[in-house]
Amino acid sequence: MIARIFGVTFAIKLVERGEELAQEGYQKILKEIPEAETLIQEEEEHENKLIQLVREERWSTWDLWCWG
């Protein structure tokens, strides 16, 4: 929905910024809880999936606009 209102680039940058902040927090946690590495990897996978979904929605919307 954010991508439709503000555009794909904005939506992706918003997701990436949120993940950057999360990564900073994770680095602090890793010092105390090394096992948190799994969580960090899962979050990175989640970010990549979200970005892919936004890109797919963009192309889907573009196809509808171009081809009706």
C-alpha positions, 0 to 999 in steps of 0.5 A: 500500500505504501508503494502505491501511495508514495512509490516503490523507491520510497517503500524500499528505502523505508524498509531498508532504513528500518532494517538498518536501525534493527541491525544496529540494535542486533549488533549490541545484542550479539555482544551479550547473546551470540545465539542471536545471529540466527535472528539476524539472518532471519530478519535479513531474509525477511527484508529481502522478501519484503523488497521482492514483494514490493518490486513484484507489486510494482510490475503487476501495477505497471502491467495493469496500467499498460495492458489494461 
